[in-house]
Amino acid sequence: MRTLSMPKNEMPSGALVLLILRVLRSGPLHGYAIAQRIHQLSSDALRVEEGSLYPALQKILLNGWVTANWGISETNRKVRFYKITRDGLKQLESEMTDYDRQTRAIQAILRTA
Amino acid sequence: MTRLLRRLHYLLNRRRLDNELAEEMEFHREMAAKSGGMPMGDALRLREDSREAWGWTWIDRLGQDLRYSFRMMRTSPGFSFAAVLVLGIGIGATVAAFSAFNMIVLRKLPIRDPDTILRFQRQGPKEFWSDVPYTHTVFYREHAKTLSTVLALTSARLVVEEDEKSPITYFVTSDFLSELGASARVGRIFTAADDGPQAPPVVVLGHGFWQSRFAGDPLVVGKTIHLNGKTATIIGVAAQEFSGLGADAPGFWAMIGQHPYFVHGSEITTDFTGQRNSGVVMWGRLCPGATAAGAETELATLAAQLRQAHPDDVWEGERLPSEPGGYAQNVGSTNRGSDRPPSLRTRLYPIFGLVGALVLLIFAVACGNLGSLLLARGAARQREMSIRVSVGAGAGRLIRQLFTESLVLAAMGSIVGLVLGSVVLRVILVWTDAPAWLDPSPDARVVFFALAVGCAAAIFFGLTPALHIAKQKARMTFGRTFLIGAQVASSCVLLIVAGLLIRAFDRVTSSSPGFEYQHVISIDPDLGSHGYSPARARTYIDDLRSRLLATPGVESVGVSSTPPLGGSRIMASVEVEGRQLDIYIHQVDASYLSTMKIPIVRGRDLAPGDTRSILVSESMARRRWPNEDALGKPFSTGSVDEDGKPIDFTVVGVAGSARSLALKDPEAVEMYRLVGENGFAGVTLLVRTAGAPETLTSVAMKAAKALDPEITPRVQLLKTLFRQNVRDVERSAFAVTALGVIALLVACLGIVGLVAYAVSQRTKEIGIRMALGAEPTHILTSLAHQFQRTVVVGLIVGVAGAAALSQALRRELYGLSTLDPVSYIAAVTLFIFVVGLAALLPARKALRVDPLTALRCD
């Protein structure tokens, strides 16, 4: 039973899955690019480490939300590109709706309480 | 579903996928390094975390553990062999017991649709009969709507040609065989046309009898055979795997409608009272859609209808309760009483309970032994464990590893146990002449049971040592000492009893039973069941006797109502000084003792007309009148004469002790009196021959037939009966000896484990003592001292237990003496010798300890 210490600016894996699926919606990306994109889009606020990115990607693959295909990177290296599937899009849709509802509910409480 | 498939895909391709993942993560690191980020953590570990998402890491770990376990087993083959053997014996015992339970209680009989066969019995307000008059079953068969047919069976022993053995014949309804799905091995089975008094008499042979009597000759079909002297045609042989619904394997199947033809005086087809030997076992086949409750209701109504025609023969409010008929536990057995007797099933449960307790004890001892062996080895592996802990193995991982080793042992033990168990059961079945259709081969239930017991064993013997070893501490517990003591005691009991049995067997075969059996033929005409009156029986016996005496080669002829080794016995009990004395009463004629060559020690033999005189055996004279002369003493057995007055007998002679009815009981006492005028319908003739008795059996048969062609007596050689009796002791002696040796073996392994453990614990101390110049014998003595008390206490308990057990066994086993010093001393000596050897083996290791190594160890 090993415990992995989690850096402070990491996020829970549920949210990570949501973010990965969201950045993949605009097109296939490889692992490092996914981490970069999340980092950039969050204005450097969120950092995705290998230690959480790859386990999350394995889980997503296993659920059939993305497929992985080998391609050539911008630096001319052989690398795996992840492409969102129809199931993945559906999952993203429902997770986003859930997330919206939850945040609205939380904000409602924060405002009124 | 697709998720499951994907997971399987990961399982099957996990090596390739792992490489791909590695490549991908390598790329990630390179990129991160280029952009100035710090790569974090150990690459291998990160990859393992990712792989965890696939959910298959446990397989890799299990694989590692298994590989390691097998490597450990290979490095110590002696230990592994001993462990698997001990476990195999323990599991084998439970498997054999469970298989027997499965075979008798759980499995259905190999018949067609066993679920819709019901057995019916008679229940009245005051009475219960497990048999039903055949005439009633005919009525139910004709009228029942819920039952598609009613089957009936009754059995009888018919004499075949002039054979010594009379196999059981099952008389059944004509559709009995076809309804139960029997097929013919050769020829055909019965059809409706075979039934009825007009049809030509036919029989179907049982498979076993066909094999033994006709050597499996297929040409026997179509031939005629004589049963009770009546001609019948053999039409076929039933298939071996057909069980029927009875407990025995019958020699013949015949038509119930022809019962009166074969059995003289049978009224089975006409009698409604059920009192004249006309009861049968009744089964019914449920119609599709009908229920057992429905059939019971209908039969109760039908019984009420039948009562209108036969008010005396059907009870008021008679019901016919049913029970499932398709199981081995519900076959056979008939009895009558005021109330319903407990079913065979409930009568079997205590037996299974007892056997179950015994095998669980063996199993527990085996597990305990293995536990101490493992613990001993664990102590030897302490260094290995500390190394593994120091390179980062957690306690959980270590326990898992050790437990996997136990599981591997348990799995192998299960396989050995399964094989051992079914072999043992098979041998038991052959020994007890069980019917061939009882199938002892393990089915899925038994295999599952063996594996489950193996897992339980792994938990029992493996978990505690694993916890101890992983925590790197181990203690000698009181429980373990107690276990060793208990093992010493139990194997000691078994060994002593085995010794007693072997000695008893030796005595039975080498010493005389008190009568001479080599040259005697017994002839049982069974006049009573052929409707002979006492007077007519007397004439028949006298005629037959004079005919036999006129035959060349016959020396003398005696008569007894309880012929030697015949199985039937008459007993009376008297109280002598507060203790009960059971007496075997022989009703004989005046020439019985001389025919059986039983000597007259004092006084005189019985003479014809001595109705108030008796002979007693020496053993009885000693017990009944200790320190007195038995001659002339009055004696009463409690029997009464015609006027109801108790008969007082006078002892006129003392005969040699002859255990002709109880070979097994060395303390049996006998009394002889003349058979009364009314007793002649039930006597057997005993013929002493000058030469080999075999030549005279057919002469004797012819002489009987000439007197009354309706009667075919059972003619048997006493020496055959004697041999059968001896074979039984031989087998029980062998079985107990085998058990004793196994128990000794198991106990030895336990002691090896214990001593090895103690030695490993005291290596340092031994090393120091050796370095200081201690004698090896001193060290051995101090080691032995540790176990002395346990072993001695175990031995004492064992000897006491053996004495108690032999008291109980005495009645059942021939000439078993309770205090036979030779058996006790031999068993205890053997035990101490073997145990000493077992202790010495690991102790020797201690003496070879290099003092330097010993001091260095921890």
Interface residues (C-beta under 8 A of the other chain):
Chain A: M1 L4 H30 G31 Y32 A35 E49 E50 G51 L53 Y54 P55 A56 L57 Q58 K59 L61 L62 N63 G64 S73 T75 R77 K78 V79 R80
Chain B: T2 R3 R6 R7 Y10 E20 L21 E23 E24 M25 F27 H28 R29 E30 M31 A32 P39 M40 G41 L46 R47 D49 S50 R51 E52 A53 W54 G55 G394 G396
